Amino acid sequence: MLLREANAAASTGPSRLSDPRRALSLMRHCAPRLPAAQLADRLAGWCQFLGGLLRAPRQQWCRDAACRTAACLLAEEARLEEAHRLLAGGALAQIVTPLLESPDQATLASLHCLRVVLLHFGRGCGAQRSQLTQYLLQLFDGEKPAVAWAACRCVALLPHTGPSGGGGAAYAAAWAGQMRGLLRAAHEHLDRLLDGVVEVRAYEVPERGEHELELPAVSADGAADPIRLRYRLARRVAAVCRVAALMLCSASKQPVTVPATALLELAQRCVSAGAAPVSAAMELQAARRAFWDVRAAALRMLEALIGCCGVSLVQRATALNGLLVSALQAPAAPRPSPAAEAAHRQALRTVRAWLTAAGAGCGLQDQAEKLITMLSEDTNPAATNGVTTNPSKKKRRGAGEWLEADLSARQSAPVARRPGRCLAALEVLCQLATALGPLLTVSAHRAAQQLCVGLLLEVQRATGAPPQPYDRPACRAGLYRLLRALVADPHPAWPAPVQFAVGLFAHGARDEDSTSSSSADGRRSVELAEMEEDQKSIVLGGSEDGEEESRPTARRPAPDESDEVEILET
């Protein structure tokens, strides 16, 4: 009965329906439940109804509902063998063409519908590729973050359109051309962004090739508005890095050639742009958030590159390690912003991804002690930004002054009181101890053990609630995982903290929260007690002179002269 009602509404036509919400709801309900044969019979009629509804001058909620219904219907049509043949005849154009007419009215629903079209029916959009590209490039660096992100996801799928949508050599050529165009545009916009701020090093732009993506020019609304121009340039670079990251995330599904060296160089320039001095130009102060967005987007692109290439990047470990360490050394800011916090957390996630992918071959053992020192600032609840307040001094303030004072107090709070940042740092420390283990120096093991054991003792001995951010169960669980990693992979010349770990795990197993208590399982106390008997013969203090002799070395593959990494289809 519901199917007959949906068919009747579709045959009536959108112009005769005063309220098409019920018809759209019925289509979304029936499409996943119809057999393939019945769905194929109703495919053309429903697409024609949705296309007419999108072309009709209606309210925005009606267009969004039609876009959601079209996305649901197209996602179900992907399981039909004849769907590509039916949609190529014009039904697909009836849905796509109305969506591309007005970029100013683009919403998340319409962009989601376009993403489904590009993902499942890209080969049928070859005739509309140029129109699609022009439409999406007007939105992917817009001022609305959610709409810009949805447009970036669509731009990353443009190599699927036309003949390249079938995969193979055509898709690899389209993917490489679009990535080459993104790299060219990013360097050109970085040159304009950093002009007059830092010394710009000339980047050798390769010759234009086939399938290369050309981005529209960036210009301020007013010719004499340098602040807005720099802000838009920074937004464009961040958007290009997001699209490159999304393309790298899908690179493992098809055999493509990834320009690893060029992407590393772009990430290095973007991280350096985020560290540009604020006082170099007055207009940078207004666009500071955009600079942090560039830094975070470049680090996200680097994380995607690590996930795409994996252990193949060990050949470029020296340059990558220097980039990651410099990314963790965030420039000092008198009032930290949410954008700066997001960039720092992204740097922590990128370091963790590199340790997970490369393992003992990452080459970070030489800088491990420096990393532990930097990460301790994110985990130590006593670490502050150098800003002190006197709570005894009180005065009457207006509503605006109270809001400003509250914002200043939160921004000048101890760094580790931000739970997300603390948990990310603990995960990096845990992965560092797991990946390198005995390869770390004695001083690095000592520093990590002092940090972990000291924090756990402070948390467990606290009267009342634990200090922030360890009042959160996830942060306490991260400490127990770090202690477990330090006990499992000690240095040959420095004993594991077994004696402390037995009591700490036993106390942690009685934690009120199940997340924290499961990380400090009581059975681990028995295992550690047995390990303690085996480690009585280990020398408790390792000499600094013999540190390098007892330190194992990681064997790294021979460096490769090529600048590209070949990702083969699995």
C-alpha positions as CSV (number, residue, x, y, z in Angstrom):
1,M,0.0,0.0,0.0
2,L,2.8,2.4,0.8
3,L,4.5,1.5,-2.5
4,R,1.3,2.3,-4.4
5,E,0.9,5.6,-2.6
6,A,4.5,6.5,-3.5
7,N,4.0,5.6,-7.1
8,A,0.8,7.6,-7.2
9,A,2.5,10.7,-5.8
10,A,5.3,10.4,-8.3
11,S,2.9,10.0,-11.2
12,T,0.9,13.1,-10.0
13,G,3.9,15.4,-10.5
14,P,5.6,17.8,-8.1
15,S,3.6,20.8,-9.3
16,R,0.3,19.3,-8.2
17,L,1.5,18.4,-4.7
18,S,1.1,21.1,-2.1
19,D,3.2,19.2,0.5
20,P,5.5,16.6,-1.0
21,R,6.9,15.5,2.4
22,R,4.9,12.4,2.7
23,A,5.8,11.3,-0.9
24,L,9.5,11.8,-0.2
25,S,9.3,10.0,3.1
26,L,7.6,7.0,1.4
27,M,10.3,6.8,-1.2
28,R,13.0,6.8,1.4
29,H,11.1,4.1,3.3
30,C,10.4,1.8,0.3
31,A,13.7,2.1,-1.6
32,P,15.9,0.0,0.7
33,R,13.1,-2.7,1.0
34,L,12.2,-3.2,-2.7
35,P,13.6,-6.1,-4.6
36,A,16.1,-5.2,-7.4
37,A,13.6,-5.9,-10.2
38,Q,10.9,-3.7,-8.7
39,L,13.3,-0.9,-7.9
40,A,14.7,-1.0,-11.5
41,D,11.1,-0.6,-12.9
42,R,10.4,2.5,-10.7
43,L,13.8,4.0,-11.1
44,A,13.2,6.4,-14.0
45,G,9.8,7.7,-12.8
46,W,11.1,8.5,-9.3
47,C,14.2,10.2,-10.6
48,Q,12.0,12.3,-12.9
49,F,9.7,13.3,-10.0
50,L,12.8,14.3,-7.8
51,G,14.2,16.3,-10.7
52,G,11.0,18.2,-11.1
53,L,10.8,18.9,-7.4
54,L,14.4,20.3,-7.4
55,R,13.7,22.5,-10.4
56,A,10.4,23.9,-8.9
57,P,10.7,27.2,-6.9
58,R,10.1,25.8,-3.4
59,Q,11.3,26.5,0.1
60,Q,14.7,25.4,1.2
61,W,13.5,22.6,3.4
62,C,11.7,21.1,0.5
63,R,14.8,21.1,-1.6
64,D,16.8,19.6,1.2
65,A,14.3,16.8,1.7
66,A,14.4,16.1,-2.1
67,C,18.2,15.9,-2.0
68,R,18.1,13.5,0.9
69,T,15.6,11.3,-0.9
70,A,17.7,11.4,-4.1
71,A,20.8,10.4,-2.2
72,C,19.0,7.5,-0.5
73,L,17.6,6.4,-3.9
74,L,20.9,6.6,-5.7
75,A,22.7,4.7,-3.0
76,E,20.2,1.9,-3.4
77,E,20.5,2.0,-7.2
78,A,24.2,1.3,-7.0
79,R,23.3,-2.4,-6.3
80,L,21.5,-2.8,-9.6
81,E,23.4,-4.1,-12.6
82,E,21.5,-1.9,-15.1
83,A,21.5,1.2,-12.9
84,H,24.4,2.8,-14.8
85,R,22.7,2.2,-18.2
86,L,19.3,3.6,-17.0
87,L,20.8,6.7,-15.3
88,A,23.1,7.5,-18.2
89,G,20.0,8.0,-20.4
90,G,19.0,11.3,-18.7
91,A,17.6,10.4,-15.3
92,L,20.9,11.3,-13.6
93,A,21.0,14.6,-15.4
94,Q,17.5,15.4,-14.1
95,I,18.8,15.3,-10.5
96,V,22.3,16.8,-11.0
97,T,21.5,19.7,-13.3
98,P,19.1,21.5,-10.8
99,L,21.7,21.2,-8.0
100,L,24.4,23.0,-10.1
101,E,22.3,26.0,-11.0
102,S,22.7,28.1,-7.8
103,P,25.9,27.7,-5.7
104,D,24.6,30.3,-3.3
105,Q,21.9,27.9,-2.2
106,A,24.2,24.9,-1.6
107,T,23.5,23.0,1.6
108,L,24.8,19.9,3.2
109,A,22.0,17.9,1.8
110,S,22.6,18.9,-1.8
111,L,26.4,18.3,-1.5
112,H,25.8,14.9,0.1
113,C,23.6,14.0,-2.9
114,L,26.4,15.1,-5.3
115,R,28.9,13.0,-3.3
116,V,26.7,9.9,-3.7
117,V,26.4,10.6,-7.5
118,L,30.2,11.0,-7.9
119,L,30.9,8.0,-5.8
120,H,28.5,5.5,-7.5
121,F,27.7,7.0,-10.9
122,G,30.8,9.0,-11.7
123,R,31.1,7.5,-15.2
124,G,27.7,9.0,-16.1
125,C,28.8,12.5,-15.2
126,G,31.5,12.9,-17.9
127,A,29.5,15.4,-19.8
128,Q,29.0,17.6,-16.7
129,R,32.5,17.3,-15.4
130,S,33.4,20.9,-16.1
131,Q,30.2,22.3,-14.6
132,L,30.7,20.1,-11.5
133,T,34.2,21.2,-11.1
134,Q,33.3,24.9,-11.4
135,Y,30.4,24.5,-9.0
136,L,32.5,22.7,-6.3
137,L,35.5,25.0,-6.5
138,Q,33.3,27.9,-5.6
139,L,32.4,26.2,-2.4
140,F,35.4,24.2,-1.1
141,D,37.1,27.2,0.5
142,G,33.9,29.1,1.6
143,E,33.3,30.8,4.9
144,K,30.8,28.1,6.1
145,P,33.0,25.4,7.5
146,A,30.5,22.5,7.2
147,V,29.6,23.4,3.6
148,A,33.3,23.8,2.7
149,W,34.1,20.4,4.1
150,A,31.3,18.7,2.3
151,A,32.5,20.4,-1.0
152,C,36.1,19.2,-0.3
153,R,34.8,15.6,-0.1
154,C,33.1,16.1,-3.5
155,V,36.2,17.7,-5.1
156,A,38.3,14.7,-4.0
157,L,35.9,12.4,-6.0
158,L,36.3,14.3,-9.3
159,P,38.7,11.8,-10.7
160,H,35.8,9.3,-10.7
161,T,33.9,11.2,-13.4
162,G,33.9,10.3,-17.1
163,P,36.0,7.5,-18.5
164,S,38.3,7.5,-15.5
165,G,35.4,6.4,-13.3
166,G,36.0,2.8,-14.3
167,G,39.5,2.7,-12.7
168,G,42.7,1.5,-14.2
169,A,45.1,3.7,-16.1
170,A,42.5,6.4,-16.9
171,Y,41.7,6.8,-13.2
172,A,45.4,6.9,-12.2
173,A,46.1,9.6,-14.8
174,A,43.1,11.7,-13.6
175,W,44.1,11.3,-10.0
176,A,47.7,12.3,-10.7
177,G,46.7,15.3,-12.7
178,Q,44.3,16.6,-10.0
179,M,47.0,16.1,-7.3
180,R,49.5,17.9,-9.5
181,G,47.1,20.8,-9.9
182,L,46.5,21.0,-6.1
183,L,50.2,21.1,-5.4
184,R,50.8,23.8,-7.9
185,A,47.9,25.9,-6.6
186,A,49.0,25.4,-2.9
187,H,52.5,26.7,-3.6
188,E,51.3,29.6,-5.6
189,H,49.0,30.7,-2.9
190,L,51.6,30.2,-0.2
191,D,54.0,32.5,-2.1
192,R,51.3,35.2,-2.0
193,L,50.4,34.5,1.6
194,L,54.0,34.7,2.9
195,D,55.0,37.6,0.8
196,G,56.4,40.3,3.1
197,V,56.2,38.0,6.2
198,V,59.0,35.5,5.8
199,E,61.6,34.9,3.1
200,V,59.8,33.1,0.2
201,R,61.8,30.4,-1.4
202,A,61.1,29.9,-5.1
203,Y,59.3,26.7,-5.8
204,E,59.9,25.0,-9.1
205,V,56.5,24.5,-10.6
206,P,56.4,21.6,-13.1
207,E,54.9,21.9,-16.5
208,R,51.1,21.6,-16.8
209,G,50.0,18.1,-17.7
210,E,46.8,16.4,-18.7
211,H,43.8,16.3,-16.4
212,E,45.3,19.0,-14.2
213,L,42.9,20.8,-11.9
214,E,42.8,24.6,-12.3
215,L,41.6,26.5,-9.3
216,P,40.0,30.0,-9.7
217,A,42.0,33.0,-8.7
218,V,41.7,34.4,-5.1
219,S,41.0,38.1,-4.8
220,A,39.8,40.2,-1.9
221,D,36.4,41.9,-2.1
222,G,38.1,45.2,-2.1
223,A,41.3,45.9,-3.9
224,A,42.7,47.8,-0.9
225,D,41.9,45.1,1.7
226,P,45.1,43.1,2.5
227,I,43.6,41.6,5.6
228,R,40.8,39.8,3.8
229,L,43.1,38.8,1.0
230,R,45.5,37.0,3.3
231,Y,42.5,35.4,5.1
232,R,41.1,34.1,1.9
233,L,44.6,32.9,0.7
234,A,45.0,31.0,4.0
235,R,41.5,29.4,3.6
236,R,42.4,28.4,0.1
237,V,45.6,26.7,1.1
238,A,43.8,24.9,4.0
239,A,41.1,23.7,1.6
240,V,43.7,22.4,-0.9
241,C,45.4,20.4,1.9
242,R,42.0,18.9,2.9
243,V,41.3,17.8,-0.6
244,A,44.7,16.3,-0.9
245,A,44.2,14.4,2.4
246,L,40.9,13.0,1.2
247,M,42.4,11.9,-2.1
248,L,45.2,10.1,-0.2
249,C,42.7,8.3,2.0
250,S,41.2,6.8,-1.1
251,A,44.5,6.2,-3.0
252,S,44.9,2.6,-1.6
253,K,41.7,1.5,-3.4
254,Q,43.2,2.0,-6.9
255,P,46.8,1.7,-8.1
256,V,48.1,5.3,-8.3
257,T,51.5,7.0,-7.9
258,V,51.8,9.3,-4.9
259,P,54.2,12.3,-5.1
260,A,55.5,11.7,-1.5
261,T,58.4,14.2,-1.7
262,A,56.3,17.0,-3.1
263,L,53.6,16.5,-0.4
264,L,56.3,16.5,2.3
265,E,57.6,19.8,1.0
266,L,54.2,21.3,1.0
267,A,53.5,20.2,4.5
268,Q,56.8,21.7,5.6
269,R,56.0,25.1,4.1
270,C,52.5,25.1,5.7
271,V,53.9,24.3,9.1
272,S,56.4,27.0,8.7
273,A,53.6,29.4,7.7
274,G,51.8,28.6,10.9
275,A,54.9,29.6,12.9
276,A,55.3,33.0,11.1
277,P,55.9,35.9,13.6
278,V,52.7,37.9,14.3
279,S,54.5,41.2,14.5
280,A,55.9,40.9,11.0
281,A,52.7,42.4,9.5
282,M,49.7,43.9,11.3
283,E,47.2,42.1,9.0
284,L,48.5,38.7,10.3
285,Q,46.9,39.3,13.7
286,A,43.4,39.3,12.1
287,A,44.1,36.2,10.1
288,R,45.8,34.2,12.8
289,R,43.1,31.6,13.0
290,A,43.4,31.0,9.3
291,F,47.1,30.3,9.8
292,W,46.4,27.7,12.4
293,D,43.9,26.1,10.1
294,V,46.6,25.9,7.4
295,R,48.9,24.2,9.9
296,A,46.2,21.7,11.0
297,A,45.1,20.9,7.4
298,A,48.7,20.3,6.4
299,L,49.3,17.9,9.3
300,R,46.1,16.1,8.5
301,M,47.4,15.7,4.9
302,L,50.6,14.4,6.3
303,E,48.7,11.8,8.5
304,A,46.8,10.7,5.4
305,L,50.1,10.4,3.5
306,I,51.5,8.2,6.3
307,G,48.4,6.0,6.2
308,C,48.6,5.7,2.4
309,C,52.3,5.0,2.0
310,G,53.0,3.3,5.3
311,V,56.5,1.9,5.8
312,S,57.6,3.2,2.4
313,L,58.1,6.6,4.0
314,V,61.0,5.2,6.1
315,Q,63.2,6.2,3.2
316,R,62.3,9.8,4.0
317,A,62.3,9.4,7.8
318,T,64.9,12.2,8.4
319,A,62.8,14.9,6.7
320,L,59.6,13.6,8.2
321,N,60.9,13.4,11.8
322,G,62.2,16.9,11.6
323,L,58.8,18.1,10.3
324,L,56.9,16.3,13.1
325,V,59.2,17.7,15.9
326,S,58.9,21.2,14.6
327,A,55.1,20.8,14.4
328,L,55.0,19.9,18.1
329,Q,57.0,23.0,19.0
330,A,54.0,25.3,18.6
331,P,54.9,29.0,18.6
332,A,54.2,30.9,21.8
333,A,50.8,32.6,21.9
334,P,49.7,35.0,24.6
335,R,46.1,33.8,24.3
336,P,45.8,30.3,22.9
337,S,42.9,29.9,20.6
338,P,40.7,26.8,19.8
339,A,42.3,26.7,16.3
340,A,45.8,26.5,17.9
341,E,44.6,23.7,20.1
342,A,43.2,21.8,17.1
343,A,46.5,22.2,15.3
344,H,48.4,20.8,18.3
345,R,46.1,17.8,18.7
346,Q,46.5,17.1,15.0
347,A,50.2,17.2,15.4
348,L,50.0,14.6,18.2
349,R,47.7,12.4,16.0
350,T,50.2,12.6,13.1
351,V,53.1,11.6,15.3
352,R,51.2,8.6,16.6
353,A,50.2,7.6,13.1
354,W,53.9,7.7,12.1
355,L,55.0,5.5,15.1
356,T,52.2,3.0,14.3
357,A,53.0,2.8,10.6
358,A,56.8,2.7,10.8
359,G,57.4,1.0,14.2
360,A,61.1,0.6,15.0
361,G,62.1,2.0,11.6
362,C,60.7,5.5,12.3
363,G,64.0,6.8,13.4
364,L,62.7,8.8,16.3
365,Q,64.8,7.1,19.0
366,D,67.4,9.9,18.7
367,Q,64.8,12.5,19.5
368,A,62.7,10.5,21.9
369,E,64.0,12.3,25.0
370,K,63.1,15.7,23.5
371,L,59.7,14.4,22.5
372,I,59.0,13.1,26.1
373,T,60.0,16.5,27.5
374,M,57.6,18.3,25.1
375,L,54.8,15.8,25.8
376,S,55.2,16.1,29.5
377,E,54.0,19.7,29.2
378,D,50.7,18.3,27.8
379,T,50.3,15.7,30.5
380,N,51.6,17.4,33.7
381,P,48.7,19.0,35.6
382,A,51.1,21.5,37.2
383,A,52.2,22.9,33.8
384,T,50.9,26.4,33.1
385,N,51.3,29.0,30.4
386,G,53.1,31.4,32.7
387,V,49.9,33.3,33.4
388,T,48.9,33.7,37.1
389,T,45.8,35.1,38.6
390,N,45.0,36.4,42.0
391,P,41.6,35.1,43.1
392,S,41.5,37.3,46.2
393,K,41.1,40.4,44.1
394,K,37.5,40.9,43.1
395,K,35.7,43.8,41.6
396,R,32.3,44.4,40.0
397,R,32.2,43.9,36.3
398,G,29.6,44.2,33.6
399,A,28.3,41.3,31.6
400,G,30.8,41.8,28.8
401,E,33.7,42.1,31.2
402,W,32.7,38.9,33.0
403,L,32.5,37.0,29.7
404,E,36.0,38.3,28.6
405,A,37.4,37.4,32.0
406,D,36.0,33.9,31.8
407,L,37.4,33.4,28.3
408,S,40.8,34.7,29.4
409,A,40.8,32.3,32.5
410,R,40.0,29.3,30.3
411,Q,42.6,30.2,27.7
412,S,45.3,30.8,30.4
413,A,44.4,27.5,32.2
414,P,47.0,24.8,32.6
415,V,47.6,23.1,29.3
416,A,46.9,19.6,30.7
417,R,43.4,20.7,31.9
418,R,42.3,20.2,28.3
419,P,41.4,16.5,28.3
420,G,41.7,15.9,24.6
421,R,45.2,17.3,24.4
422,C,46.3,15.3,27.5
423,L,44.9,12.0,26.1
424,A,46.5,12.5,22.7
425,A,49.9,13.1,24.3
426,L,49.5,10.0,26.5
427,E,48.6,7.9,23.4
428,V,51.8,9.2,21.7
429,L,53.9,8.3,24.7
430,C,52.4,4.8,24.8
431,Q,53.0,4.2,21.1
432,L,56.5,5.6,21.5
433,A,57.3,3.0,24.2
434,T,55.6,0.2,22.2
435,A,57.2,1.0,18.8
436,L,60.8,1.7,20.0
437,G,61.0,0.0,23.4
438,P,64.6,-1.2,23.9
439,L,65.8,1.2,21.1
440,L,65.2,4.2,23.4
441,T,68.1,5.5,25.4
442,V,68.3,5.0,29.2
443,S,67.7,8.6,29.8
444,A,64.5,8.5,27.7
445,H,63.2,5.4,29.6
446,R,64.0,7.1,32.9
447,A,62.2,10.3,31.9
448,A,59.1,8.3,30.7
449,Q,59.0,6.2,33.9
450,Q,59.4,9.2,36.2
451,L,56.6,11.0,34.3
452,C,54.1,8.1,34.3
453,V,54.8,6.8,37.8
454,G,54.8,10.3,39.3
455,L,51.5,11.2,37.7
456,L,49.8,7.9,38.8
457,L,51.0,8.4,42.4
458,E,49.7,12.0,42.4
459,V,46.3,10.8,41.0
460,Q,45.9,7.9,43.4
461,R,47.0,9.9,46.5
462,A,44.8,12.8,45.8
463,T,42.2,13.6,48.4
464,G,38.8,13.9,46.8
465,A,38.7,14.3,43.0
466,P,41.9,13.7,41.0
467,P,43.6,16.7,39.6
468,Q,42.5,17.9,36.2
469,P,42.4,16.4,33.6
470,Y,42.8,13.1,35.3
471,D,39.3,13.4,36.8
472,R,38.3,12.1,33.3
473,P,38.4,8.2,33.2
474,A,39.9,8.3,29.7
475,C,43.0,10.1,30.8
476,R,43.5,7.8,33.8
477,A,43.2,4.8,31.5
478,G,45.8,6.4,29.2
479,L,48.2,6.5,32.1
480,Y,47.7,2.8,32.9
481,R,48.3,1.9,29.2
482,L,51.5,3.9,29.3
483,L,52.7,2.1,32.4
484,R,51.9,-1.2,30.8
485,A,53.9,-0.4,27.7
486,L,56.9,0.8,29.9
487,V,56.8,-2.5,31.8
488,A,56.5,-4.7,28.7
489,D,59.3,-3.1,26.7
490,P,62.1,-2.0,29.1
491,H,65.7,-1.1,28.3
492,P,68.3,-3.8,28.8
493,A,70.4,-1.4,31.1
494,W,67.5,0.1,32.9
495,P,64.9,-2.0,34.8
496,A,61.2,-1.7,34.3
497,P,59.1,0.0,37.0
498,V,57.7,-3.4,38.2
499,Q,57.8,-2.6,41.9
500,F,55.7,0.5,41.5
501,A,53.5,-1.0,38.8
502,V,52.2,-3.8,41.1
503,G,50.7,-1.4,43.6
504,L,49.6,1.1,41.0
505,F,47.7,-1.5,39.0
506,A,46.2,-3.0,42.1
507,H,44.9,0.4,43.1
508,G,43.7,1.2,39.6
509,A,41.7,-2.0,39.4
510,R,39.5,-0.6,42.2
511,D,38.7,2.5,40.2
512,E,35.0,3.4,40.1
513,D,34.9,3.8,36.4
514,S,35.1,0.7,34.3
515,T,37.2,2.3,31.5
516,S,40.0,3.1,33.9
517,S,39.7,-0.2,35.9
518,S,39.8,-2.4,32.8
519,S,43.1,-0.7,31.8
520,A,44.5,-1.6,35.2
521,D,43.3,-5.2,35.4
522,G,43.9,-6.8,38.7
523,R,45.3,-9.9,37.0
524,R,48.2,-7.8,35.7
525,S,49.4,-7.4,39.3
526,V,50.1,-11.1,39.5
527,E,51.9,-11.1,36.2
528,L,54.0,-8.1,37.3
529,A,54.8,-9.8,40.6
530,E,56.2,-12.8,38.7
531,M,58.2,-10.4,36.4
532,E,59.6,-8.7,39.5
533,E,61.2,-12.0,40.6
534,D,62.8,-12.4,37.2
535,Q,64.2,-8.9,37.2
536,K,66.1,-9.0,40.5
537,S,69.3,-9.8,38.7
538,I,69.1,-6.6,36.5
539,V,71.3,-3.8,37.5
540,L,69.2,-1.0,38.9
541,G,71.3,1.8,37.5
542,G,72.7,2.0,34.0
543,S,75.9,4.1,33.4
544,E,75.6,6.9,30.9
545,D,79.0,5.9,29.4
546,G,77.7,2.4,28.6
547,E,74.4,3.6,27.3
548,E,75.2,3.6,23.7
549,E,76.9,0.2,23.8
550,S,73.9,-1.5,25.2
551,R,71.5,0.3,22.9
552,P,70.2,-1.7,20.0
553,T,70.2,-0.1,16.6
554,A,67.3,-0.1,14.1
555,R,68.1,-1.3,10.6
556,R,66.7,1.0,8.0
557,P,66.2,0.3,4.3
558,A,68.6,1.9,1.9
559,P,67.4,5.3,0.7
560,D,65.7,5.5,-2.7
561,E,66.5,8.2,-5.3
562,S,62.9,8.4,-6.6
563,D,60.5,11.1,-5.5
564,E,57.4,9.0,-5.8
565,V,55.9,6.1,-3.9
566,E,54.0,3.4,-5.9
567,I,50.8,2.3,-4.2
568,L,49.8,-1.1,-5.6
569,E,46.3,-2.5,-5.5
570,T,45.7,-5.0,-2.7
